[in-house]
Amino acid sequence: MTRYTITLPKPIADYIDRRLAEGAFASMNDYVADLVDREINHRKQAEAELRGLLDEAEESGLSERGMHDVFEYAKSPSRKPTGVM
């Protein structure tokens, strides 16, 4: 395992101390590991969602509109809220 030494602002350190006192985590190590694990999972989920949107866009085919038309439509106040062109 790798060791890190960190300095935290007092309000954050106090919060972590309260969480540990509540029994939410057995140690600071467990707390930090949980935070990092959640960050990793969040990023993976966001990447998967983005990949899905990109795949969906690619499968929708080519547009007959030019870039100028697309940008003008995007700025249009009458544009549908769903983003469907």
C-alpha positions in Angstrom: 0.0 0.0 0.0 1.0 3.6 -0.6 1.0 6.2 2.2 -0.2 9.7 1.7 0.0 12.6 4.1 -2.7 15.3 3.6 -3.7 18.6 5.1 -7.4 19.4 5.3 -9.2 22.6 6.3 -10.6 22.3 9.8 -14.3 22.2 8.7 -13.6 19.2 6.5 -11.5 17.4 9.1 -14.3 18.0 11.7 -16.8 16.6 9.3 -14.7 13.5 8.7 -14.2 13.1 12.5 -18.0 13.2 13.0 -18.6 10.6 10.3 -16.0 8.3 11.9 -17.6 8.9 15.3 -21.0 8.0 13.9 -19.5 4.7 12.8 -20.1 5.4 9.2 -16.5 4.3 8.5 -14.0 2.3 10.5 -11.1 4.6 9.6 -10.0 7.6 7.7 -8.5 5.2 5.2 -11.8 3.5 4.6 -13.5 6.9 4.2 -11.1 8.1 1.6 -11.1 4.8 -0.2 -14.9 5.0 -0.4 -14.8 8.5 -1.7 -12.3 7.6 -4.4 -14.3 4.4 -5.3 -17.4 6.5 -5.7 -15.5 9.0 -7.9 -14.3 6.2 -10.1 -17.8 4.7 -10.5 -19.2 8.1 -11.2 -16.7 8.8 -14.0 -17.3 5.3 -15.5 -21.1 5.9 -15.5 -20.7 9.4 -17.1 -18.3 8.0 -19.7 -20.8 5.2 -20.5 -23.7 7.7 -20.8 -21.6 9.8 -23.1 -20.6 6.8 -25.2 -24.3 5.9 -25.5 -25.2 9.4 -26.6 -22.4 9.4 -29.2 -23.4 6.0 -30.5 -27.0 7.1 -30.7 -26.0 10.2 -32.6 -23.8 8.2 -35.0 -26.6 5.7 -35.6 -29.1 8.6 -36.4 -27.3 9.2 -39.7 -26.2 12.3 -41.5 -28.1 15.5 -41.4 -29.1 17.4 -44.5 -28.4 20.6 -42.6 -25.2 22.5 -42.7 -23.3 23.5 -39.5 -24.6 27.1 -39.8 -28.2 25.9 -39.9 -27.6 23.6 -36.9 -26.1 26.4 -34.8 -28.9 28.8 -35.7 -31.5 26.2 -34.8 -29.7 25.6 -31.5 -29.9 29.3 -30.7 -33.5 29.6 -31.8 -36.0 30.4 -29.0 -38.7 28.3 -30.8 -36.5 25.2 -30.6 -38.2 22.1 -29.0 -37.0 21.5 -25.4 -36.2 17.9 -26.2 -33.5 19.0 -28.6 -35.1 17.1 -31.5 -34.4 18.8 -34.9 
